[in-house]
Amino acid sequence: MAAVLLSALYADVVEPEQLAKGFTRLLESVDDLALDIPDAVDIVALFLARAVVDDILPPAFLSKSQKDYPEGSGGLRVLQICEKSYLMAPLHAEIVERRWGGSTRTTVAEVKKKIDELLNEYVESGDIAEACRCIWELNVPFFHHEVVKKALIIAMEKRNAEPLITSLLKESAGEGIITSSQISKGFARLSDILDDLVLDIPHAKEMLQSLTWKATEDGWLSASFAKSLSFEFSLPNSQEAQIFKQQATVIAQEYFLSDDIAEVVRSLEELAAPELHHIFVKKLILLAMDRKNREKEMASILISSLYFEAITIDQIAKGFTLLLDSAEDTALDIPDAANQMTLFLARTVVDDVLAPLYLREIDGQLKEGSLGAEIVHMALSILSARHAAERILRCWGGGSGWAIDDAKDKIIRLLEEFEAGGVLAEACQCIRELDMPFFHHEVVKKALTMAMEKQNDRLLNLLQECSNEGLITTNQTLKGFGRVMDNLDDLALDIPNAKEKFALYVQQAKSEGWLKASFVVGSAINMPYA
């Protein structure tokens, strides 16, 4: 009964910090308790394990607390017994829940199973009325936070299920089936286990931030509660997002007049809101779509230039997802919207901003049969055609598209000449004469790829010299390495040891000082050092 009561009070009455503080006090007094209750160590360990199983205490509490107690102390023994004897055992959740007997623990396990089943059935069928009825018939309003938590995890694991899940939670809140306190409690429980969740879902933090923002925007999660989750989840409220949208419009309009990419970078940095950069991407494309081909070409070049240096690939992909999600509405104002969006999307792939894999991820987040999904399919179809890259680069009428195409050819030729025994100073001069500093990431990318293909690390000497002379900036170097890392899976099909070679290049560049130590290699790549 005590364990069930703690679970019921959590978040609604007792704050998570107070619960953790209570267990800390209990651990500190275990040695005194043992004088009156001989098996106090085992009982407290079981209460602690039950709190973890019931999701009212994060597993990280155990590891963080162990350093606070000396060897041989009762508190340390409790933590060790809890972790090794209870939580590491097979089927530990069922064992812990039934340790004190009675039907209450069995009911909790059964309810959790029913919640899993109803959510999975809902994702398959999309029948929101039936799902709401099943939640109501569970007849456990104090346990609805589990529905919220499980639903959010499903939305993270299956990105195409996110619209269904948010619709269900919004409907349940609107109908009063799930109370606002239970919704807040579900979000709180999920944020408590986020560090563990990241191991299985790498982008869990960003996904929870996005889901929390949508929930506050739609009005079924308290904005004040969302901001209290932690500093990492300080979400932009609608007013801040609205202000950013207005500023993004001004930045894009000024860029179309000045053609000054560096000024755009400075302006975005001054706004200091990287979590809202997807709004800028969407706004930029919408403004360009309503203008001439010159502005459309400028928008494509700007997105390519901002990638990695100012805007992350996730924010660019999110911007396109939002753009495609509202494609039907855009088409009412711009009749040719579908065709233009298709070309913008295809152009980002040709410019090596988005990998084709990202298009399939975006497609998975869009409603099946929607105009947005159709646009993604059209973009993939265009990209699969013969000589697609050349045609897409000139889709807005040539101009800069020709210049970039020509620059890519020149970069390949100068690198091939240098690799074959060319002079270092001449290669640097050729790069300087390209007169495209915003495109130097392509030099880095092509040099690294050619070094892997031809097994000639001499090309790295060229990159080091360019960095030493200030010819290629630190940001352009980072951007080039980032683009190679994004394409490693494709490269590995032609170069089996591509991942190992890339890891060595990163290590060499860092040790020689021409790549920032902050550059992180993806987890799928094994670095040759600890």
Stockholm file with secondary structure:
# STOCKHOLM 1.0

chainA/1-530         MAAVLLSALYADVVEPEQLAKGFTRLLESVDDLALDIPDAVDIVALFLARAVVDDILPPAFLSKSQKDYPEGSGGLRVLQICEKSYLMAPLHAEIVERRWGGSTRTTVAEVKKKIDELLNEYVESGDIAEACRCIWELNVPFFHHEVVKKALIIAMEKRNAEPLITSLLKESAGEGIITSSQISKGFARLSDILDDLVLDIPHAKEMLQSLTWKATEDGWLSASFAKSLSFEFSLPNSQEAQIFKQQATVIAQEYFLSDDIAEVVRSLEELAAPELHHIFVKKLILLAMDRKNREKEMASILISSLYFEAITIDQIAKGFTLLLDSAEDTALDIPDAANQMTLFLARTVVDDVLAPLYLREIDGQLKEGSLGAEIVHMALSILSARHAAERILRCWGGGSGWAIDDAKDKIIRLLEEFEAGGVLAEACQCIRELDMPFFHHEVVKKALTMAMEKQNDRLLNLLQECSNEGLITTNQTLKGFGRVMDNLDDLALDIPNAKEKFALYVQQAKSEGWLKASFVVGSAINMPYA
#=GR chainA/1-530 SS CHHHHHHHHBTTTBCHHHHHHHHHHHHHTHHHHHHHSTTHHHHHHHHHHHHHHTTSSCTHHHHHHHTTSCTTCHHHHHHHHIIIIIITSTTHHHHHHHTTCSHHHHHHHHHHHHHHHHHHHHHHHCCHHHHHHHHHHHCCGGGHHHHHHHHHHHHHHCGGGHHHHHHHHHHHHHTTSSCHHHHHHHHHHHHHTHHHHTTTSTTHHHHHHHHHHHHHHHTSSCHHHHHHSCGGGCCCCHHHHHHHHHHHHHHHHHHHHHCCHHHHHHHHHHHTCGGGHHHHHHHHHHHHHTSCHHHHHHHHHHHHHHBTTTBCHHHHHHHHHHHHHTHHHHHHHCTTHHHHHHHHHHHHHHTTSSCHHHHHHHHHHSCTTSHHHHHHHHHHHHHTSTTHHHHHHTTTCSTHHHHHHHHHHHHHHHHHHHHTTCCHHHHHHHHHHHCCGGGHHHHHHHHHHHHHHHTCTHHHHHHHHHHHTTSSCHHHHHHHHHHHHHTHHHHHHHCTTHHHHHHHHHHHHHHHTSSCTTCCCCTTSCCSCC
#=GC SS_cons         CHHHHHHHHBTTTBCHHHHHHHHHHHHHTHHHHHHHSTTHHHHHHHHHHHHHHTTSSCTHHHHHHHTTSCTTCHHHHHHHHIIIIIITSTTHHHHHHHTTCSHHHHHHHHHHHHHHHHHHHHHHHCCHHHHHHHHHHHCCGGGHHHHHHHHHHHHHHCGGGHHHHHHHHHHHHHTTSSCHHHHHHHHHHHHHTHHHHTTTSTTHHHHHHHHHHHHHHHTSSCHHHHHHSCGGGCCCCHHHHHHHHHHHHHHHHHHHHHCCHHHHHHHHHHHTCGGGHHHHHHHHHHHHHTSCHHHHHHHHHHHHHHBTTTBCHHHHHHHHHHHHHTHHHHHHHCTTHHHHHHHHHHHHHHTTSSCHHHHHHHHHHSCTTSHHHHHHHHHHHHHTSTTHHHHHHTTTCSTHHHHHHHHHHHHHHHHHHHHTTCCHHHHHHHHHHHCCGGGHHHHHHHHHHHHHHHTCTHHHHHHHHHHHTTSSCHHHHHHHHHHHHHTHHHHHHHCTTHHHHHHHHHHHHHHHTSSCTTCCCCTTSCCSCC
//
